[in-house]
Structures are given as C-alpha cells and as structure tokens.
Amino acid sequence: MLLLVALLAALRQAPSPDPPPRVRPPRIEAEVVVDGRLDEPAWAQAARLDGFRQYQPVDGRPAEQRTEVLVWYSPTAIHFGIVAHDAQPGGVLATVADRDKIGNDDKVVFYLDTFNDRRRAFVFGVNPLGIQEDGIRSEGSGGAAGNLNGGNLDRSPDFIFQSKGRLVEDGYVVEVRIPFKSLRYQGSGTQDWGLNVERTVKRTGYVDTWTDVRRANASFLAQSGTLEGLHDLRSGLVTEVQPFVTATATGLRAEDGTFGRDRVHPDAGLNLRLSRTSLALDATVNPDFSQVESDVGLVTVNERFALFFPERRPFFLEGIDLFATPNQLIYTRQVADPAGGAKLTGKFGRWGVAWIGAVDHVADAPDALVNLARVRRDLGANSLAGLTLTDRSAGGAWNRVAAADARLVFGKLYYWQGQMGYAWTRDAQGDRRGALWQLETDRTGRQWGFNVALVGVADGFATRSGFVNRTGIITGRAFNRVTWYGARGAAIEQFQVFLNPQRIWRYTDPIGSRPIEGGESADFQFRFRGGWTATASARRNFYTFDPAAFAGITVGDPAGPAFDVPGRLDGLVGVSARAATPTWRGFDANLRWDYGRVAIFPEASAGRELRLSGGVGLRPTPSIRVTGTLTYQRLTRARTGAEFGRTILPRLQAEYQPRRQLFFRFIGEYRSQRQAALEDPRSGAPFFRDGAPIGATTFDGLRMDWLVSFVPSPGTVGYLGYGASLTTDEPFDLGRLARTSDGFFLKLSYLFRR
C-alpha cells in the first residue's frame, strides 16, 4: 500500500524551483541608530529582498503574508531591515522573552553563510519586538534520520548583535545590526556570502523563505541565495576578556537531622578570546561551569542505558559545530570539572580545525589531561570528510579514540555517510580495544524519503570523551517516509507516514543471524489548517535478555538457585497518540498517550506500560510566561497485573521579564517514583544479590530553582540564584517536605571587547 501511495505521490511533482537569487548589497559609509524605524538615508539605498515562498507545510507556493528585507553594509557591520506585513496584525505573536526563547513567537531568522561553503551558517533570529535568538546551523552533523532537509541547529552559542522591533498597523518592523567582530569569515578581499531568510507565522505554523527552498533536497543551506561583492570589511583582531567572580553557599542535612550551612565560597576566573576573521583562540583559567538552566527531569524507571543531556556551558559552545561527529565521539560534558583549558577553532578555505585541551579535576583520583581534536575537509559542493582524535589520561589510565568519517552528497536528494573508528583503553578493568563503524545512505525526496543505516560497536570499544551508551552490538534500521500535501485551503495541509523497522545483533554474530532485539513502528502525522497537529503510532518490539546482566542473582534465598534468564520476549505491541493546539497569543497545549506491552528489564519479564504526558503554556501578558508539564508512567507485570513501577513528574516554570535585560524565573519539579522489589517472573520468588534481597525503592522529592538575571549583552551578566532539594516520606505529602540540601549562588562577569 505504501509503495502505491509513493508512486501516486510521485506523479504530483511540484514545479521546478526558482534559481537562488544573487544580490549585490551597497557598501555605505554610515552609522545608524538601531531603533526599528528604518528612516535614515542609508535604508533608501539598501538592496531589497522579496518574493518569499512557502517552505512549510507545503513548499513551492507563494507566501500568504508579504515580507520585505532590506540589506546594506558599512565598514564594520551588516544591516538588515525587516518589513513583515500581516493580513491579521492582531494575530502577531510577540513577547519580551529571554534570549533564544522566542519559539512561541512570530520571528524572522537570517542564515548567514560567511564562508559560502553551504555547510555551516551563523543564525540570527528576532521576534517582532527585536528579542534575539542565535546559534549555528550545520549540514551533515547529526540531523534526525530521514528528516526533510536534515541538519542540526544549535542555539547554544551567543553572539553580540543589535536589534529593535515594533508592531505597526499592518504587521511589524525590525532593525538588525550584526558587527563583523561577531562573525568569522573568509578573510580580506572581495567575497560572496550565502544568505537565506526565514519567516515564521506562529498562529498558522507557516514558514516562508526568501529563496525557493524545496524539500526534495539533502541540504537546506545549499539552496541559499548569495550576497555578492562584499569588500573592505573591517573587524581586525578581536580581543575579548571576561573576568568573573562567583560566590556559593551550600547547605546540607546531616544524619542526625540537623541542617547546617557551609561558609561562603568566593571564587574568580578569567576567559580570554582572540579571533581574526577565520580563526579563534579561547582560553580559560578556573572556569565557572555552573549551569544556570536546570536539566529537564526524565523518567528513569526501567531505563537500561545512560541518558543524554545537551551541553550548555559557555566555554565549550564557541565553534562547537566543528566538533560534531557521527556517533557523538566528542561529548564535552565528559569534561566535568576542569581547572583550566584552551580551545582553537577555525576555517581555512576548505579545511576546518577544532581542538580542546583541558585539565579535568576528578574527586579522589588523579586529574585527567583531556585532548579533543577534529579536522574536516569540504569536498565538492556539499560533501565533507573528517578525522577525530580524543585522548583522556589520568595517572596510569587512559582512553584514546581515533576515527575517520565522510559524507558524500549526490543527485541533490541523496547522501552516503560512513565512519570507521577504533578505541584503546587502559583502566582498572585492564586493557581492551575495539572498533566502531557506520554505513548510512539517505534520500530526502519531497514525497518519499528513506534512511538506511548499519552501525557496529565492538565490546571493547569505550570512549571517555564521547557518548556511546551501548557496546557489543550491530544496529540496522531502514527508515521510510511518504508525504502527501493538501491543496491550498484544504483542512489537511500535510499527511506523513513513517515506517521504521530496526534490528540489533550481537557484535560477534554474523548479520543475518537471529537478532537479539528489534521491532517495527508506524507513525501517522497530520497537520491541519490553523496550526493543529496530531500523531498516531503503532509498534511491535522483541528483546532477548543478556544472562551476563543477571550474574550473581539467586532466587528464593541467598543460597538459592541462580536465576534462569528467560529467552526471547516477543509480541510487545503498543500504540500511542498525540495532539497539539496551535500557538495562540496567550495559550498552547499538547497531550500524549502511550499504552502497550513492554519489557521489564530488571526482572527479564513482560509488562504493560501506561504513560500520559502533556503540557500547557500560558502567556497572560507579553512579559509573563508560565509553562506546566506533567508525566505519568505506570508499569505493571503482565503475569500478575501487579504494579512494578510508577513515576509522576510534574514541572512548573514561571518567568517574568519586564524588559529584555532583566529576567526572573522559578522552576519547581516534583518527582514521585517507586519500584517494587524484584522477583522471579515465573514463580514470584524474590531476587537476591550478594546475599541481600533486591528490595523496593521509593523517592518523593521537590526541586526548586529561583533565578534573577541581568544580561545587558552576551558575556556581561549578573546572576543571583537559590536552589533547594526537599524530600518527604509519603507521596505528595507537601506538608512533610524536609529540606535535604540547598545552595545560593552569585555570578558577576563583564565582557571587555575591542
């Protein structure tokens, strides 16, 4: 049936795209006030970008809302003026938000490819009030398999630029100035830059682009337009010095029940950055790597492997895209507590280089010397090849990884990616070594796409500098997508079907033998006119339990027989559904339901899981935002229907931002989690390990974080925060919550830049 749908869809090809435009912006010796007015004489001479086309949900159509962008440059900066018309100006969404938090607003985003290599672009976004977001977009560095125009957009890096916007009778106007000091580019001489401009109308979910970007393409940046003839750009040697001071005071409840507070710990450090067009050198002494934003809580009952959290620490974020590799061989959060470090990143013609060196402090162990390096080479129009080397050494222990990878784009729709790596490790477990490899091919078509991959990780492969959370397996997948587009004005604007079979084999078994794990899933996604979305999914999985994971477990009593691990568990069928509202001016919501048979991994048994999750966003004024989420999970044993585990995870985040630079935030997250004592899935007899029963566990606690921040510009900040952890003996007995630990922190930093 799906093949028939694909063949029918292929008959409805969209018209050929317009060629990407080329524009020569004027160079004007002028300075303007960034006030959102566009009334200085320089704006009358600016080049005009118009003719926007719809990109989402249906590409190739003329945009429903008219957008004009003016562009010119002075010796020290490039200037953009946005005139965004809207047929329903009362529906424009704009809030006074924190940096990078304008996802629920209308916005305009600039993709500025300063090396004109169609692989990497600086991203500068603004909402109608001029509130900013920024980051880096990279092609071929880890986009989700089978995505339309895959790639990676990392909003973590922050750049200094100026913007101001205002609402007008028929939409909004925003003025943007991006200093050349905030960019890295090709060097001196006349040069061309890639550019695309993207406008999002949030109430409808429509996204328009300046160039006629099509979904039938393996690259978004390859379809950018060009700013021609840029010359005499002045940035010089950019020097940034950022001294900072911090102070912390922590409290902890002792075993006798008393709560004591440690003395205030002041500290100071320094960040230094030198850059010149295409090269940057960063150094840090005694860095402050405290995280201002809390990681979102995740359900951990019945998880077999480590969970991934993104990097947020400023020192690591500059040039982080140059460290991106297949299979996450560089994961900078592995550098946990460095005493100091240095970093070199740059782009020289077709070559990109990146290196980090740090001394990482590890409690009760020798300090580790860490070196992470990656070199990559652009090939052809959109392809690349790279080499990654990592080393972590502490005392007589070490871990070293070397890997090569390549991504070859051909026929516009297709790419092939391969990687080969090897790791050498010496630690308390002895010496070991092992390989990692990947073969992947992808088609990003408008109606039909696929991603087929085979990834192998040997038992002896280990990385202390990356994130590879499972070894000793070969994973194969064959992702398929079929997309149908509705006519203009149709109730269903887009309908997609995703089929994803997957198989996992032991690394030592030949491919084609009986897999130890796998399954199939089918997802049906609907996008309705007006911004509503819905998804329905079905899955079937199977697992083979590894006897080594249950070594040392006896059944019935400490001297009882060893646990006889069951074999393959089949028939794990489940369904799920999700619905989301449009993003209205003051409200949005989503709800997800999952139910089905699952594996209970700690007991090697079958179970049934019910999971409900949802969220609500409230914006009563442009300066107030409240987001609430709730996750409920209950896991029962299939044999008896008795509860194995239950997690309830409500989270509330409230923000008040009276102006762009000043920000108040509260985050409260309650975790109520319990898990039954482990038992034999056949007889119900208890499990014992090392002579003790594996008993039930419970946790009920509240985590609260308060933050006041003043950030006049990136790098110049003032933070005052308080965090506390509280626990209680009974689920949701808030009256008996007792504080177990807390902490105050203060951070002040100032960025000197010339």
VOLO-52663 format. One record per residue (C-alpha): y, x, z; residue in one letter. Coordinates in steps of 0.05 Angstrom, whole numbers, plus 32768, in hexadecimal, padded with zeros to 4 digits. Layout:
% residues N
Y|X|Z|a;
...
***
This chain:
% residues 754
8000|8000|8000|m;
8030|8038|8012|l;
8023|805C|7FD1|l;
8033|801C|7FAB|l;
8074|8014|7FD3|v;
8086|805C|7FC2|a;
8078|8051|7F78|l;
80A1|8011|7F77|l;
80DA|8033|7F9D|a;
80DA|806D|7F6C|a;
80EC|803D|7F34|l;
812E|802D|7F58|r;
814F|8071|7F53|q;
8197|8077|7F68|a;
81C9|808D|7F33|p;
81D2|80D8|7F2C|s;
8204|80F4|7F5F|p;
8249|810A|7F4C|d;
824F|8157|7F4A|p;
826E|8174|7F8A|p;
82B9|8179|7F82|p;
82E0|81BA|7F83|r;
8326|81BA|7FA1|v;
835B|81F0|7FA6|r;
8384|81E3|7FE5|p;
83CA|8200|7FE7|p;
83DD|823B|8013|r;
841E|8229|8036|i;
8447|8256|8063|e;
8455|8221|8097|a;
8447|820E|80DF|e;
8440|81C5|80F3|v;
843B|819F|8133|v;
83F7|817F|813C|v;
840C|8138|814F|d;
83E5|810B|8120|g;
8423|80F9|80F6|r;
8418|8120|80B5|l;
8463|811C|80A8|d;
8475|8166|809F|e;
8484|817E|8057|p;
8443|81A6|8054|a;
841A|8166|8053|w;
843C|814E|8014|a;
8421|818D|7FF0|q;
83DA|8188|800C|a;
839D|817D|7FE0|a;
8380|8137|7FE6|r;
8335|8129|7FEF|l;
8320|80E1|7FE1|d;
82EA|80BA|7FBC|g;
82BB|80B8|7FF8|f;
8274|809E|7FED|r;
8244|807D|801D|q;
820E|80AA|8038|y;
81ED|807E|806D|q;
81CA|804E|806C|p;
81CA|804E|801F|v;
81E2|808A|7FF9|d;
8207|808B|7FB7|g;
8232|804D|7FC2|r;
827E|804C|7FC5|p;
8295|804C|800E|a;
82A9|8009|802B|e;
82E4|8028|8051|q;
8317|8055|802E|r;
8320|809C|8049|t;
8352|80D1|8033|e;
8354|8119|804C|v;
838E|8149|8041|l;
8382|8194|8044|v;
83AD|81D2|8041|w;
83AD|8216|8064|y;
83DF|8244|8082|s;
83D5|828F|808C|p;
83B5|8282|80D0|t;
8392|823E|80CD|a;
8376|8207|80A1|i;
8393|81C1|80A9|h;
8373|817D|809D|f;
8394|813A|809F|g;
8368|80FB|80A3|i;
8380|80B7|808C|v;
8347|8087|809C|a;
8353|8040|8083|h;
832C|8007|80A2|d;
8329|7FBE|808C|a;
831E|7FAB|80D5|q;
834D|7FD9|80FB|p;
833E|7FB4|813C|g;
82F6|7FCB|8135|g;
8306|8015|8136|v;
82E2|8036|8172|l;
8308|806D|8197|a;
8303|8086|81DE|t;
8322|80BE|8207|v;
82E0|80E4|820C|a;
82C8|8127|8223|d;
82BD|815C|81EE|r;
8281|814F|81C1|d;
8278|8109|81DF|k;
8295|80DF|81A6|i;
8252|80C7|818C|g;
8264|807F|819B|n;
82A8|8083|8177|d;
82BF|8080|8130|d;
82C8|80C8|8119|k;
82D4|80F8|80E0|v;
82AD|813A|80DD|v;
82BC|8178|80B3|f;
8284|81A6|809D|y;
82A6|81E9|808E|l;
8277|821A|806C|d;
82A2|8258|8072|t;
826E|8287|8053|f;
8261|8256|801A|n;
8216|8262|8022|d;
8203|8218|8028|r;
81D8|8229|8065|r;
8208|8228|80A0|r;
8249|8205|80AF|a;
827B|81FF|80E7|f;
8281|81B6|80FD|v;
82C3|8198|8115|f;
82C5|814E|8126|g;
82FC|8121|8141|v;
8300|80D8|8156|n;
833C|80AC|8146|p;
8362|80C8|8183|l;
8353|8110|8170|g;
831E|811B|81A6|i;
82F3|8155|818E|q;
82AB|8167|8181|e;
8293|81A7|8161|d;
8256|81D1|8154|g;
822C|81F1|811E|i;
8201|81D1|80E8|r;
81C8|81FC|80CE|s;
8197|81EC|8095|e;
814F|8200|809D|g;
8151|820F|80E8|s;
8127|81D9|8108|g;
8138|8194|80EF|g;
8106|815D|80FD|a;
80CC|815B|80CC|a;
80D8|812D|8092|g;
8120|811E|80A4|n;
814E|810A|806C|l;
817A|8147|8060|n;
815A|816C|8099|g;
8180|81A0|80C0|g;
819A|81AE|8105|n;
81DE|819B|8122|l;
81EC|81C0|8164|d;
8229|81A6|8188|r;
8224|81D8|81C1|s;
8255|820D|81A6|p;
829F|81FF|81B3|d;
82D8|8218|8187|f;
8322|8216|8192|i;
8347|81E8|8162|f;
837F|81B5|8168|q;
837C|816B|8157|s;
83A4|812C|8165|k;
8397|80E5|814D|g;
83B4|809F|8151|r;
83A2|8059|813F|l;
83CC|8038|8108|v;
83D0|7FF3|80E9|e;
8399|7FFE|80B6|d;
836C|8032|80D9|g;
837D|8075|80F7|y;
839C|80B9|80E7|v;
8386|80FC|8103|v;
83A4|8141|80FA|e;
8377|817F|8102|v;
8389|81C9|8104|r;
8350|81FC|8105|i;
8368|8244|8112|p;
8345|827A|80E9|f;
833B|829E|812C|k;
8309|8268|813E|s;
82E0|8274|80FF|l;
82B4|82AA|80E2|r;
82BA|82B2|8097|y;
82AD|82E2|805E|q;
82E4|8315|806C|g;
8321|8328|8044|s;
832F|8315|7FFC|g;
832E|82D3|7FD7|t;
82F4|82A7|7FE9|q;
82D7|8261|7FE2|d;
82BF|8236|801C|w;
828F|81FD|801B|g;
82A9|81BB|8037|l;
8291|8175|8044|n;
82B2|813D|806B|v;
828B|8106|808D|e;
82A7|80C5|80A8|r;
8281|8097|80D8|t;
8294|804E|80E2|v;
826F|8042|8123|k;
826F|7FF6|8126|r;
8248|7FF3|80E4|t;
8223|8035|80E9|g;
823B|8048|80A4|y;
8246|8092|8094|v;
826F|80A7|8057|d;
8277|80ED|803A|t;
82AC|810C|800E|w;
8279|8128|7FDD|t;
8243|80FB|7FC1|d;
820C|8112|7FF0|v;
81C7|80F8|7FDF|r;
818A|80F0|800A|r;
815D|810C|7FD3|a;
816D|8154|7FE5|n;
8150|8187|8015|a;
8196|819C|802B|s;
81D5|8179|8042|f;
8202|81B6|803E|l;
81EB|81C6|7FF8|a;
8210|8187|7FE1|q;
8253|819C|7FFE|s;
8293|81A2|7FD5|g;
82BA|81E2|7FCF|t;
82FF|81F9|7FE6|l;
8312|822D|7FB2|e;
833F|826A|7FB3|g;
834D|8273|7FFD|l;
8373|82B5|8005|h;
839B|82DF|8036|d;
837B|82C0|8073|l;
8393|82E0|80B4|r;
8369|82E3|80F2|s;
8366|832E|8102|g;
833D|8348|813B|l;
8332|830E|816B|v;
832D|8322|81B3|t;
8318|82F0|81E8|e;
8315|8302|8232|v;
82FD|82CD|8262|q;
82FE|82DF|82AC|p;
82E1|82AB|82DB|f;
82D6|829F|8324|v;
82A3|8272|8345|t;
8294|825C|838B|a;
8257|8237|83A4|t;
8242|821B|83E8|a;
81FB|8200|83EE|t;
81DA|81D7|8424|g;
8190|81CF|8435|l;
8168|81A6|8466|r;
813B|81D1|8491|a;
80F4|81C0|84A7|e;
810D|81A9|84EB|d;
8139|8174|84CA|g;
817C|8196|84D4|t;
81AB|819E|8499|f;
81CE|81E0|8493|g;
8201|81FA|8461|r;
8205|8241|8448|d;
8247|8265|8446|r;
8272|8263|8408|v;
825C|8294|83D3|h;
8296|82AB|83A7|p;
8287|82CF|8366|d;
82AB|82E9|8329|a;
8299|82FE|82E3|g;
82B4|830D|829F|l;
82A4|82F9|8257|n;
82BE|8323|821D|l;
82BD|8313|81D4|r;
82D5|833C|8198|l;
82CF|831F|8152|s;
82E9|832D|810D|r;
82DB|82FD|80D5|t;
828F|8302|80CE|s;
827B|8329|810D|l;
827E|8319|8157|a;
826C|8342|8195|l;
8265|831E|81D8|d;
825A|833E|821C|a;
8255|8321|8262|t;
8254|833E|82A7|v;
8239|8316|82E1|n;
8239|82D7|82B8|p;
823E|8291|82D4|d;
8205|826A|82B4|f;
820B|822B|82DF|s;
8201|81EC|82B8|q;
8239|81B9|82BD|v;
820F|8182|829D|e;
81CD|816D|82BE|s;
818E|816A|8295|d;
8177|8123|828A|v;
8139|8112|82B3|g;
80F7|810C|828F|l;
80B6|80E9|82A2|v;
8085|8120|82B8|t;
8048|80F8|82CE|v;
800E|8107|829E|n;
8033|813F|827A|e;
8007|8179|8265|r;
803A|81AB|824C|f;
807F|81C6|825C|a;
80BB|819B|8249|l;
80F4|81B5|821E|f;
813D|81B5|8235|f;
8176|81CB|8206|p;
81A2|8207|8213|e;
81E7|81F6|822F|r;
8201|8239|824A|r;
8240|8252|8227|p;
822E|829C|821E|f;
81F0|828B|81F6|f;
8210|8256|81CA|l;
823D|8280|819C|e;
8214|828F|815E|g;
81D6|826D|817A|i;
81C5|8252|8135|d;
81B8|8299|811D|l;
817F|829E|8151|f;
815D|825E|8139|a;
8115|8269|8122|t;
80D9|823E|8112|p;
80AE|8230|8150|n;
80E7|8241|8180|q;
80D7|828B|8189|l;
811B|8296|81A9|i;
812B|8267|81E2|y;
8166|8283|8209|t;
8159|8259|8248|r;
8120|828B|8255|q;
8158|82BA|826A|v;
8161|8298|82AD|a;
8190|82C2|82D9|d;
81AE|82FE|82B4|p;
81D9|8331|82D7|a;
81FA|8341|8295|g;
81F0|833F|824B|g;
820B|834D|8206|a;
8205|8329|81C3|k;
8213|833B|817B|l;
8215|8307|8144|t;
822E|830C|80FD|g;
8227|82FB|80B3|k;
822E|8330|807E|f;
8227|8315|8038|g;
81E1|82F9|8035|r;
81CB|8319|8077|w;
81D0|82F9|80BB|g;
81C4|8321|80FB|v;
81BF|830C|8144|a;
81AC|8332|8183|w;
81AE|8324|81CE|i;
81A1|8357|8204|g;
81A0|8343|824E|a;
8187|8359|8292|v;
8166|831C|82B1|d;
815E|8318|82FC|h;
811C|82FB|8314|v;
8112|82EB|835E|a;
80DE|8317|8381|d;
80D0|833E|8342|a;
80F0|8377|831A|p;
812B|8366|82EE|d;
8117|8359|82A6|a;
8137|837A|826A|l;
813C|8347|8232|v;
814A|8355|81E8|n;
814B|831D|81B4|l;
815A|832C|816B|a;
8159|8308|8129|r;
816B|831D|80E3|v;
816C|82ED|80A9|r;
817A|82F2|805F|r;
8193|82BC|8030|d;
8169|82B4|7FF2|l;
817F|8290|7FB3|g;
81A9|8251|7FBB|a;
818C|8234|7FFB|n;
8150|825E|8010|s;
814A|8292|8047|l;
811C|82C4|8069|a;
811F|82DE|80B0|g;
8102|8310|80E1|l;
8100|8303|812C|t;
80F3|8337|8163|l;
80F2|8329|81AE|t;
80E2|8355|81E9|d;
80E1|8347|8234|r;
80CE|8380|8262|s;
80CB|8382|82AE|a;
80AA|83BB|82D4|g;
8068|83C8|82B2|g;
8064|8382|8293|a;
807E|836F|824F|w;
807C|833B|8218|n;
808D|834B|81D0|r;
808E|831E|8193|v;
809A|832E|814A|a;
809D|82F8|8114|a;
80B2|82EF|80CC|a;
80C3|82AD|80AB|d;
80DD|8292|8069|a;
80F7|824F|804F|r;
80F8|8245|8004|l;
811C|8209|7FE7|v;
810A|81F4|7FA0|f;
8115|81B8|7F73|g;
814D|81A0|7FA2|k;
811B|8171|7FC5|l;
80E7|81A3|7FDE|y;
80E2|81DD|800D|y;
80A8|820A|8023|w;
80AB|822D|8066|q;
807D|8262|8083|g;
807C|828C|80C2|q;
804F|82C4|80DC|m;
8056|82E2|8121|g;
8031|830B|8154|y;
8039|8314|819F|a;
8024|834D|81CE|w;
8024|8340|8219|t;
8014|8368|8257|r;
801A|8346|829B|d;
7FF2|8335|82DA|a;
7FBE|8313|82AE|q;
7FB2|8352|8287|g;
7FBE|8365|823E|d;
7FBA|8331|8207|r;
7FD2|8326|81C1|r;
7FD2|82EF|818E|g;
7FEF|82D3|814E|a;
801B|8297|813C|l;
8022|827D|80F6|w;
803D|8240|80D0|q;
8039|8223|808A|l;
8065|81E8|8079|e;
807B|81C3|803B|t;
80AD|818A|8037|d;
80C8|8157|8005|r;
8109|8134|8015|t;
810D|80FD|7FE2|g;
8138|80BF|7FE3|r;
80FE|808D|7FE5|q;
80C4|80B9|7FF6|w;
80BF|80F8|8020|g;
808A|8120|8043|f;
8081|815C|8070|n;
803D|817E|8074|v;
8034|81B7|80A5|a;
7FFE|81E3|80C4|l;
800F|820B|8103|v;
7FE1|823B|8127|g;
7FEB|825B|816B|v;
7FB5|828A|8185|a;
7F9D|828A|81CD|d;
7FBA|82CF|81D8|g;
8000|82BE|81BE|f;
8035|82BC|81F4|a;
8080|82BD|81F3|t;
80AD|82C8|8230|r;
80EB|82C2|8203|s;
80D9|8283|81DC|g;
80BD|823D|81E7|f;
8076|8236|81CF|v;
8056|8207|8202|n;
800E|8205|81E8|r;
7FE1|823B|81CC|t;
7F9A|8240|81B2|g;
7FA2|8209|817F|i;
7FAF|81FA|8135|i;
7FD9|81BC|8128|t;
7FDA|8198|80E5|g;
8007|815E|80D2|r;
8017|8136|8094|a;
8058|810F|809E|f;
8069|80DA|806A|n;
80A6|80AE|8061|r;
80B6|8074|8032|v;
80FC|8057|8031|t;
8115|8016|8013|w;
8160|8007|800B|y;
817E|7FC2|800C|g;
81B3|7FAA|7FDC|a;
81FC|7FAB|7FF2|r;
8207|7F74|8024|g;
81BC|7F6A|8032|a;
81A5|7F59|8078|a;
8175|7F94|8078|i;
819B|7FD1|8060|e;
8162|8003|8068|q;
8117|7FFF|8077|f;
80EC|803C|8083|q;
80A2|8047|808E|v;
8089|8087|80AE|f;
8040|809C|80B0|l;
802D|80D9|80D9|n;
7FE4|80EF|80DE|p;
7FD9|812D|8109|q;
7F9D|8157|811C|r;
7F94|8191|814E|i;
7F5B|81C3|814B|w;
7F48|81FB|817A|r;
7F64|823C|815E|y;
7F1E|825B|815C|t;
7F00|8220|8135|d;
7F06|821D|80E9|p;
7F35|81EA|80CC|i;
7F0B|81AF|80B4|g;
7EDF|81B0|80F2|s;
7EE3|8176|8123|r;
7F2A|8175|8141|p;
7F34|8174|818C|i;
7F71|8148|818A|e;
7F99|811E|815A|g;
7FAC|80DA|8142|g;
7FD5|80B0|8113|e;
8017|808A|811C|s;
803D|8059|80F1|a;
8087|804A|80FD|d;
80AF|8012|80DC|f;
80FA|8019|80E2|q;
812D|7FE3|80D1|f;
8177|7FEB|80CA|r;
819E|7FAA|80C6|f;
81E3|7F9C|80AD|r;
8215|7F9F|80E6|g;
81F5|7FDC|8108|g;
81B7|7FBD|8127|w;
8177|7FE6|8126|t;
812E|7FD8|8137|a;
80ED|8000|8136|t;
80A4|7FEC|813D|a;
806D|8020|8144|s;
8021|8024|814A|a;
7FF6|8060|815B|r;
7FAE|8076|8164|r;
7F9C|80B7|8188|n;
7F5F|80DD|81A0|f;
7F56|8118|81CF|y;
7F20|814A|81E3|t;
7F29|8164|822A|f;
7F25|81AE|8236|d;
7EF2|81C0|826D|p;
7F1A|81FE|827F|a;
7F52|81D2|8298|a;
7F24|81B5|82CD|f;
7F04|81F6|82E6|a;
7EFA|81F6|8331|g;
7EFA|81AA|8339|i;
7EC0|818B|835E|t;
7EAF|8141|8366|v;
7EA1|811C|83A7|g;
7EAA|8154|83D9|d;
7EBE|819E|83DA|p;
7E75|81B4|83CE|a;
7E67|817D|839C|g;
7E54|8186|8354|p;
7E86|81A1|8322|a;
7EAC|816D|82FB|f;
7E87|815C|82BB|d;
7EC1|8158|828A|v;
7EBA|811D|8259|p;
7EBB|812B|820F|g;
7EE7|810D|81DA|r;
7F11|80D0|81EC|l;
7F1C|80A1|81B0|d;
7F3D|805F|81A4|g;
7F80|806D|81C5|l;
7FA8|8037|81A1|v;
7FEF|8025|81B2|g;
802D|8000|8199|v;
8077|8005|81A6|s;
80B8|7FE3|8193|a;
8101|7FF5|8199|r;
8142|7FD0|818B|a;
818B|7FE7|818F|a;
81CC|7FC2|8189|t;
8207|7FDA|8160|p;
823B|8003|8184|t;
8272|7FD2|8195|w;
82B5|7FE3|81B3|r;
829E|7FD9|81FA|g;
8252|7FD4|81F9|f;
8211|7FED|81DB|d;
81C9|7FE7|81F2|a;
8182|7FFA|81DF|n;
813C|7FE7|81F8|l;
80F7|8006|81EB|r;
80B1|7FEC|81FE|w;
8071|8014|81F9|d;
802A|7FFF|820A|y;
7FE5|801A|81FB|g;
7FA8|8042|820E|r;
7FB6|808B|8220|v;
7F92|80C7|823C|a;
7F9B|80D6|8287|i;
7F98|8121|8282|f;
7F91|8135|82CC|p;
7F51|810B|82D0|e;
7F38|8111|8288|a;
7F35|80C6|8284|s;
7F50|808B|825D|a;
7F8A|8062|8275|g;
7FBD|802E|8261|r;
8007|803D|8260|e;
8042|800D|8263|l;
8086|802C|8258|r;
80C9|8009|8256|l;
810A|802D|824A|s;
8150|8018|8238|g;
8199|8027|823E|g;
81DD|8006|8241|v;
8220|8024|8231|g;
8260|8004|824B|l;
82A7|8018|8236|r;
82D7|7FE8|8259|p;
8313|8014|8246|t;
831D|8050|8219|p;
831B|807D|8257|s;
82DF|8060|827C|i;
8296|8067|8266|r;
8259|8052|828D|v;
8212|805F|8274|t;
81D4|8046|8296|g;
818C|8054|8283|t;
814A|803E|82A1|l;
8104|8057|8294|t;
80C6|8036|82B2|y;
8080|8051|82A7|q;
803F|8037|82C5|r;
7FFC|8057|82B7|l;
7FBB|8034|82CA|t;
7F72|804A|82C6|r;
7F4D|8027|828E|a;
7F0C|8026|82B6|r;
7F26|8000|82F3|t;
7F6C|7FEA|82E2|g;
7F85|800F|8320|a;
7FC8|8032|831D|e;
7FC7|807C|830E|f;
8012|808A|830C|g;
8055|8068|830B|r;
809B|8082|82FD|t;
80DD|805E|8301|i;
8119|8086|82EB|l;
815E|8064|82EC|p;
819A|808E|82D9|r;
81E5|807D|82DC|l;
821D|80A6|82BE|q;
8265|8091|82C8|a;
82A0|80B5|82A9|e;
82EB|80AD|82B0|y;
8318|80D5|8283|q;
8362|80C4|828A|p;
8375|80F9|8256|r;
8351|812A|822A|r;
8354|8165|8259|q;
8342|8141|829B|l;
82FD|8126|82A7|f;
82D9|8105|82E2|f;
828E|80F9|82E1|r;
8257|80DF|830E|f;
820C|80E3|82FE|i;
81D9|80C1|832A|g;
818F|80C4|831B|e;
8158|80A7|8346|y;
810F|80BB|833D|r;
80D7|8092|835B|s;
8095|80B0|8347|q;
804E|80AA|8362|r;
800A|80C1|834B|q;
7FC6|80AD|8368|a;
7F93|80DE|8383|a;
7F68|80FA|834B|l;
7F22|80DF|8343|e;
7EE5|80E3|8316|d;
7EEE|80B2|82DC|p;
7EA4|809F|82DE|r;
7E95|8095|8328|s;
7ED9|8091|8348|g;
7EC7|80C9|8379|a;
7F02|80F5|838E|p;
7F12|8138|836E|f;
7F13|8178|8398|f;
7F32|81BB|8386|r;
7F2A|81F9|83B3|d;
7F0A|81CD|83E8|g;
7F43|819B|83ED|a;
7F49|8156|83CE|p;
7F7C|814E|8397|i;
7FA4|8119|83BB|g;
7FD9|80E7|83A7|a;
8021|80FD|839E|t;
8062|80D7|83A5|t;
80AB|80E7|839D|f;
80E8|80BC|83A7|d;
812B|80DD|83A1|g;
8172|80D7|8389|l;
819A|810D|8366|r;
81E6|8106|8363|m;
8218|8132|833E|d;
8263|812C|8342|w;
8292|8153|8314|l;
82DC|815A|830A|v;
82EF|8184|82CE|s;
8330|819C|82B0|f;
8326|81BB|826B|v;
8368|81C5|8245|p;
8342|81ED|8210|s;
82FD|820C|8207|p;
82F4|8247|8236|g;
832D|8233|8264|t;
830E|8205|8297|v;
830E|81EE|82DF|g;
82D0|81CD|82FD|y;
82C7|81B0|8342|l;
8284|8191|834F|g;
8254|8179|8384|y;
8209|816B|837D|g;
81D8|8150|83AF|a;
818E|8141|83B2|s;
8174|810B|83E1|l;
812E|80F1|83EF|t;
8110|80B5|8412|t;
80CA|80A3|842B|d;
80C7|805F|8409|e;
80D5|804C|83C1|p;
811E|8037|83B8|f;
812B|8035|8403|d;
8172|804C|83F9|l;
8183|8041|8442|g;
8154|8079|8456|r;
816A|80AD|8423|l;
8171|80F0|8444|a;
8196|812B|8425|r;
8167|8166|8418|t;
8198|8194|83F5|s;
81DD|8194|83D7|d;
8212|81C3|83BC|g;
825B|81C9|83AC|f;
8273|81F4|8373|f;
82B6|820A|8357|l;
82C2|822E|8315|k;
8303|8246|82F9|l;
830A|826C|82B7|s;
8341|827D|8287|y;
8339|8293|823F|l;
8369|82C9|8227|f;
8369|82CB|81DB|r;
838F|82F4|81A9|r;
***
